[in-house]
Amino acid sequence: MNKERYVAFRHWQEQPYRVAEIGDEEHDCSTCGTHFRGNYCPRCGQSARLGRYSMKATFLNFLDVWGLGNRGMFRTLRDLVLRPGYMIRDYIMGMQMAYFPPFKLFFLLTALSLLIDSGLNIKGENRLEEAKAKFAAGLNDKKYNNDNTYPAQEEEAAYANNEITEEDQEADKKAELITDFFFKTASRVFSFILDHQNIFLLAGLLILSLPLYLLFRQCPAIPDLHYPEFFVSMVYITSMQTILMMPLGLLCIKNDVLETCLYAFTIIPLKQLSGYSWVRTFINVVASLICIFVLFFISVVVATICLSIFYGSRIQ
């Protein structure tokens, strides 16, 4: 029995969304009076199934104020959890009216996630402010540990013994000012990134999805996959991850192992989308992560060298 249910579920996963068949019943549109046959009026687009107001219609009209009550929002949320890769493939192959737009869904879910992190959870924790405070405290600890200045009494004694010259003191003051400026700037940048996660996440996704695309662009399911199509796919996959992570945020569950497992679910939509085997999909994901790590490491090294040259010239 369980095997039959699994087979039926797998069959449902792989099947594209089916639009309702055109009915043979004739109707008179209550809005424009057009006589027609089918599910929607060809003149004004009103549904032929319009009836008495219901709670469902009221709720959808309420959501429609923010543009959320149409274009299969609930269907999109369901399919992103149960059949993400197949749904994404249907969308990029042309079935776009059946699903909620990817970027609109991305910004909606990211905004909701920010609200949850800002205190809309069962404990009322503001994890954004906690992260900012923790980052600032880490910077201060690093600055203190890297501080090579003498204690006050030792500094006076060293200055009296000509161990510290006025030029050294002036250089130390300049270095301290530059260090303060650097740490304050880093703290502000980190806070700005946290407050505008959606923009930075989307920009990062545009770049980081490139190694994945190079490995999946000749996949069996879509042999001529284009980069914009793959980027839209990654936007949907990111929305799927946000949906899976939201319950943890709402319940204030902090479990690194569980979060890592949820992020690892990325392999499921990529496998369904590409048509590769599990092994090939896993190898491609690992290879892309290695490429991303190498690029990130090179970027950090280059940025460190540039900052060292800049701050060195400022001190001199």
C-alpha positions as CSV (number, residue, x, y, z in Angstrom):
1,M,0.0,0.0,0.0
2,N,2.8,2.4,0.9
3,K,4.6,1.5,-2.3
4,E,1.5,2.3,-4.4
5,R,1.1,5.6,-2.6
6,Y,4.8,6.4,-3.3
7,V,4.4,5.5,-7.0
8,A,1.3,7.7,-7.2
9,F,3.1,10.6,-5.5
10,R,6.1,10.2,-7.9
11,H,3.7,10.2,-10.8
12,W,2.0,13.4,-9.5
13,Q,5.4,15.0,-9.0
14,E,6.5,14.5,-12.6
15,Q,3.2,15.6,-14.2
16,P,2.9,19.3,-15.2
17,Y,0.1,21.4,-13.9
18,R,-3.1,20.8,-15.8
19,V,-5.4,23.7,-16.6
20,A,-9.1,23.0,-16.2
21,E,-10.8,21.8,-19.4
22,I,-13.1,24.3,-21.2
23,G,-16.7,23.5,-20.3
24,D,-19.5,23.2,-22.8
25,E,-22.0,25.0,-20.7
26,E,-23.2,28.4,-22.0
27,H,-23.2,31.5,-19.8
28,D,-24.2,35.1,-19.8
29,C,-21.5,37.3,-18.2
30,S,-22.9,39.2,-15.2
31,T,-20.5,42.1,-15.9
32,C,-20.7,42.8,-19.6
33,G,-23.6,40.6,-20.6
34,T,-21.6,38.7,-23.3
35,H,-23.0,35.3,-24.1
36,F,-20.2,32.7,-24.2
37,R,-19.2,29.1,-23.8
38,G,-16.3,28.2,-21.6
39,N,-14.8,29.0,-18.2
40,Y,-14.1,32.7,-18.7
41,C,-15.8,35.6,-20.5
42,P,-13.8,36.3,-23.7
43,R,-14.7,40.0,-23.5
44,C,-13.9,41.0,-19.9
45,G,-12.3,37.9,-18.5
46,Q,-14.7,37.3,-15.6
47,S,-15.0,33.7,-14.4
48,A,-18.1,31.7,-15.3
49,R,-18.0,30.1,-11.8
50,L,-18.7,33.4,-10.1
51,G,-21.3,32.8,-7.3
52,R,-22.2,34.0,-3.8
53,Y,-19.4,35.6,-1.8
54,S,-17.5,33.0,0.4
55,M,-14.8,33.2,3.0
56,K,-12.3,31.9,0.4
57,A,-13.2,34.7,-2.0
58,T,-13.0,37.3,0.8
59,F,-9.6,36.0,1.8
60,L,-8.3,36.0,-1.8
61,N,-9.6,39.6,-2.3
62,F,-7.8,40.6,0.9
63,L,-4.5,39.1,-0.4
64,D,-5.1,40.7,-3.8
65,V,-4.6,44.2,-2.2
66,W,-0.9,43.3,-2.1
67,G,-1.0,41.3,-5.4
68,L,-0.9,38.0,-3.6
69,G,-4.3,36.6,-4.3
70,N,-3.7,35.5,-7.9
71,R,-1.4,33.6,-10.2
72,G,-1.3,30.5,-8.1
73,M,0.6,31.7,-5.0
74,F,-0.6,28.8,-2.9
75,R,0.1,26.3,-5.7
76,T,3.6,27.7,-6.1
77,L,4.3,27.4,-2.3
78,R,3.0,23.8,-2.3
79,D,4.9,22.8,-5.4
80,L,8.2,24.4,-4.2
81,V,8.0,22.0,-1.2
82,L,6.7,18.9,-2.8
83,R,8.0,19.0,-6.4
84,P,10.4,22.0,-6.7
85,G,12.5,21.0,-9.6
86,Y,9.6,19.8,-11.8
87,M,7.7,23.0,-11.0
88,I,10.7,25.2,-11.9
89,R,11.2,23.2,-15.1
90,D,7.5,23.8,-16.0
91,Y,7.8,27.5,-15.4
92,I,11.0,28.1,-17.4
93,M,9.6,26.0,-20.3
94,G,6.6,28.4,-20.6
95,M,4.0,27.5,-18.0
96,Q,4.2,30.9,-16.3
97,M,0.5,31.8,-15.8
98,A,0.1,28.8,-13.5
99,Y,2.7,30.0,-10.9
100,F,3.6,33.0,-8.8
101,P,6.4,35.2,-10.4
102,P,9.8,34.2,-9.0
103,F,11.2,37.6,-8.1
104,K,7.9,38.7,-6.5
105,L,7.9,35.5,-4.4
106,F,11.5,36.0,-3.5
107,F,11.1,39.5,-2.1
108,L,7.9,38.5,-0.4
109,L,9.4,35.6,1.4
110,T,12.6,37.5,2.2
111,A,10.6,40.3,3.8
112,L,8.6,37.8,5.8
113,S,11.9,36.2,6.9
114,L,13.2,39.6,8.0
115,L,10.1,40.2,10.1
116,I,10.5,36.8,11.8
117,D,14.2,37.6,12.6
118,S,13.2,41.1,13.8
119,G,11.0,39.7,16.5
120,L,7.9,38.1,14.9
121,N,8.5,34.8,16.6
122,I,7.3,32.9,19.7
123,K,10.1,34.4,21.9
124,G,10.1,37.9,20.4
125,E,13.8,37.6,19.8
126,N,15.4,40.2,17.5
127,R,18.1,38.1,16.0
128,L,19.2,40.9,13.6
129,E,20.1,43.2,16.5
130,E,21.8,40.3,18.3
131,A,23.9,39.5,15.2
132,K,24.9,43.2,14.9
133,A,25.9,43.4,18.6
134,K,27.8,40.1,18.4
135,F,29.7,41.2,15.3
136,A,30.6,44.6,16.9
137,A,31.7,42.8,20.0
138,G,33.9,40.5,17.9
139,L,35.5,43.5,16.2
140,N,36.2,45.2,19.5
141,D,37.8,42.0,20.9
142,K,40.0,41.6,17.8
143,K,41.0,45.3,18.0
144,Y,41.9,44.9,21.7
145,N,43.9,41.7,21.1
146,N,45.8,43.3,18.2
147,D,46.5,46.5,20.1
148,N,50.3,46.7,20.5
149,T,50.4,50.0,22.5
150,Y,52.1,50.0,25.9
151,P,50.1,50.4,29.1
152,A,50.2,54.0,30.4
153,Q,53.1,53.6,32.9
154,E,55.2,51.4,30.6
155,E,54.7,53.9,27.8
156,E,55.9,56.8,29.9
157,A,59.0,54.8,31.0
158,A,59.7,53.7,27.4
159,Y,59.3,57.3,26.2
160,A,61.7,58.5,29.0
161,N,64.3,55.9,28.0
162,N,63.9,57.1,24.3
163,E,62.6,53.6,23.4
164,I,59.6,55.4,21.8
165,T,60.2,58.4,19.7
166,E,57.7,61.1,18.9
167,E,57.5,59.8,15.3
168,D,56.6,56.3,16.7
169,Q,53.9,57.9,18.8
170,E,52.5,59.9,15.9
171,A,52.5,56.7,13.7
172,D,50.7,54.8,16.5
173,K,48.1,57.5,16.7
174,K,47.5,57.5,13.0
175,A,47.3,53.7,13.0
176,E,44.8,53.8,15.8
177,L,42.6,56.3,14.0
178,I,42.7,54.2,10.8
179,T,41.9,51.0,12.8
180,D,39.0,52.7,14.5
181,F,37.7,53.9,11.1
182,F,38.1,50.4,9.6
183,F,36.2,48.7,12.4
184,K,33.4,51.2,12.5
185,T,33.1,51.0,8.7
186,A,33.0,47.2,8.9
187,S,30.3,47.3,11.6
188,R,28.2,49.7,9.5
189,V,28.6,47.7,6.4
190,F,27.5,44.5,8.2
191,S,24.5,46.3,9.6
192,F,23.5,47.6,6.2
193,I,23.8,44.1,4.7
194,L,21.6,42.6,7.4
195,D,19.0,45.3,6.9
196,H,19.0,44.8,3.1
197,Q,19.5,41.1,2.8
198,N,17.2,40.7,-0.2
199,I,19.2,42.9,-2.4
200,F,22.6,41.5,-1.4
201,L,21.3,37.9,-1.6
202,L,19.9,38.5,-5.1
203,A,23.2,40.1,-6.2
204,G,25.2,37.3,-4.7
205,L,23.0,34.7,-6.2
206,L,23.5,36.3,-9.7
207,I,27.3,35.7,-9.3
208,L,27.4,32.5,-7.3
209,S,25.0,30.6,-9.6
210,L,27.4,30.9,-12.5
211,P,29.6,27.9,-11.5
212,L,26.5,25.8,-11.1
213,Y,25.2,26.9,-14.5
214,L,28.4,25.9,-16.2
215,L,28.0,22.4,-14.8
216,F,24.2,22.1,-15.4
217,R,23.8,23.9,-18.8
218,Q,23.9,20.7,-20.8
219,C,21.6,18.6,-18.5
220,P,19.5,15.8,-20.0
221,A,16.1,17.4,-19.1
222,I,17.0,20.8,-20.7
223,P,20.0,20.4,-23.0
224,D,20.0,24.1,-24.1
225,L,19.5,25.7,-20.7
226,H,20.3,29.4,-20.7
227,Y,21.9,31.3,-17.9
228,P,18.8,33.6,-17.3
229,E,16.6,30.5,-17.0
230,F,19.0,28.9,-14.6
231,F,19.2,32.1,-12.6
232,V,15.4,32.2,-12.3
233,S,15.6,28.6,-11.2
234,M,18.1,29.5,-8.4
235,V,15.7,32.3,-7.3
236,Y,12.9,29.8,-6.9
237,I,15.3,27.4,-5.1
238,T,16.3,30.1,-2.7
239,S,12.6,30.8,-2.0
240,M,12.2,27.1,-1.3
241,Q,15.0,27.2,1.2
242,T,13.4,30.3,2.9
243,I,10.1,28.4,3.2
244,L,11.9,25.4,4.8
245,M,13.8,27.7,7.2
246,M,10.8,29.8,8.4
247,P,9.5,27.2,10.9
248,L,12.8,27.2,12.7
249,G,12.8,31.0,12.9
250,L,9.2,31.1,14.1
251,L,9.9,28.5,16.8
252,C,13.4,30.0,17.6
253,I,15.1,26.7,17.0
254,K,18.8,27.0,16.7
255,N,20.3,23.7,15.4
256,D,23.3,23.9,13.1
257,V,22.9,20.2,12.0
258,L,19.2,20.7,11.1
259,E,19.9,23.9,9.2
260,T,22.7,22.3,7.3
261,C,20.4,19.5,6.3
262,L,17.8,21.9,5.1
263,Y,20.3,23.8,3.0
264,A,21.4,20.4,1.6
265,F,17.9,19.9,0.2
266,T,19.1,22.2,-2.7
267,I,20.2,19.0,-4.4
268,I,16.6,17.8,-4.7
269,P,15.3,20.6,-7.0
270,L,18.6,20.6,-9.0
271,K,18.2,16.8,-9.6
272,Q,14.6,17.2,-10.6
273,L,15.3,20.2,-12.8
274,S,18.3,18.7,-14.6
275,G,17.4,15.1,-15.0
276,Y,20.9,14.0,-13.8
277,S,21.4,11.1,-11.5
278,W,21.8,11.7,-7.7
279,V,25.5,11.0,-8.0
280,R,26.1,13.3,-10.9
281,T,24.0,16.1,-9.3
282,F,25.9,15.7,-6.0
283,I,29.3,15.9,-7.8
284,N,28.3,19.0,-9.7
285,V,27.1,20.7,-6.5
286,V,30.3,19.9,-4.7
287,A,32.5,21.0,-7.6
288,S,30.6,24.3,-7.8
289,L,31.0,24.8,-4.0
290,I,34.8,24.3,-4.4
291,C,34.9,26.8,-7.3
292,I,32.9,29.3,-5.2
293,F,35.3,28.8,-2.2
294,V,38.4,29.3,-4.4
295,L,36.9,32.5,-5.9
296,F,36.0,33.8,-2.4
297,F,39.5,33.0,-1.1
298,I,41.1,34.8,-4.0
299,S,38.8,37.8,-3.5
300,V,39.7,37.9,0.2
301,V,43.4,37.7,-0.5
302,V,43.2,40.5,-3.1
303,A,41.1,42.7,-0.9
304,T,43.5,42.2,2.1
305,I,46.5,43.1,-0.1
306,C,44.8,46.2,-1.4
307,L,43.7,47.3,2.1
308,S,47.2,46.7,3.4
309,I,48.7,48.8,0.7
310,F,46.1,51.6,1.2
311,Y,46.4,51.7,5.0
312,G,50.2,51.4,4.8
313,S,50.4,54.4,2.6
314,R,48.0,56.3,4.9
315,I,50.2,55.5,7.9
316,Q,53.3,56.7,6.1
